[in-house]
Amino acid sequence: MKIGFIGLGNMGGPMARNLLKAGHQLTVSDLSQSAVAGLVEAGATAAASIAELARSDVEMIITMLPAAPHVKGVYLGEDGLLAHVAPHVRLIDSSTIDPMSARQVAEAAAARGNSLIDAPVSGGTGGATAGTLTFMVGGDKADFDAALPVLQAMGKNIVHCGPTGNGQVAKVANNMLLAITMIGTAEAMNLGVSLGMDPAVLAGIINTSSGRNWSSDTYNPYPGVMDNVPASRGYTGGFGTDLMLKDLGLATEAAKQARQPVILGGLAQQLYQTFSSQGNGALDFSAIIKLYNGAIK
Ligand code: NAD
């Protein structure tokens, strides 16, 4: 298929490469010329602008941009996608943004005759490179079905979550819970160790008891408990504190718009805000345990 791809960063770059590997023809655009050059070397064609990409003969356009203002700019801007794209072209936004913005952009696309599905991902840069991302998709079932073969070239778990915006809803709800369970696990591990428990023995008890969760049994924040997790390599790699903070901001903003309480989500946001403001934004999000124990390196 002829596909346009906009946003070739840490996630979009490897996702676009997997589309090329699957035999799709790609036309790409990014503000970063070096990101574009990398994809051209891999076999893609560069578009001089978003307008040029929109006017080319692509059948589908995928965007993978940092945040809602970038998405709105690319789709709704004066010289943006919707101003130039032909009505039949299918649109997929894989950026993580708030559900309300996703619905607003999809409505603008629908008014021009274009279907736009939201398809945020989880799995990080490792999953983007390996082509094993999870896609949480919001939009009409027929549009989901049409996008499925393309998404399968970049991911392995592709779930239709309901109407437009619901992909983003699933993403923010899951990541808010992840932040809460990570903080809870860090708090419990630090308490137990400070009271004299061996961290590995304590993690073993939790992981065979009712406190078990993904942060305790797959991504334990206490150093030395597990191999191959950020806690065992100085909290490098993994999912950055500032990315978690961004997702918590989306969750609390969505909650405000829906007039729903997110008491623990709000607290988690403040804890990650505190940790980030102390200069830790680039550390993996499991490093939040350092807020409890400054001796942990
Ligand atoms: P990134 O900052 O590495 O890449 C974004 C790219 O978009 C950059 O190359 C930038 O130049 C480009 N861009 C920005 N504005 C543009 C414009 N107007 N026109 C064209 N290109 C433009 O970000 P990323 O890590 O690839 O993340 C992308 C999205 O995926 C974000 O919404 C993020 O929250 C989400 N996400 C990231 C991860 C992760 O681990 N990095 C995991 C899951 C989801």
Boltz pocket constraint, residues with backbone or C-beta under 6 A from the ligand:
constraints:
  - pocket:
      binder: B
      contacts: [[A, 6], [A, 7], [A, 8], [A, 9], [A, 10], [A, 11], [A, 12], [A, 29], [A, 30], [A, 31], [A, 32], [A, 35], [A, 64], [A, 65], [A, 66], [A, 67], [A, 70], [A, 73], [A, 74], [A, 94], [A, 95], [A, 96], [A, 97], [A, 121], [A, 122], [A, 123], [A, 124], [A, 125], [A, 238], [A, 239], [A, 243], [A, 246]]
      max_distance: 6.0
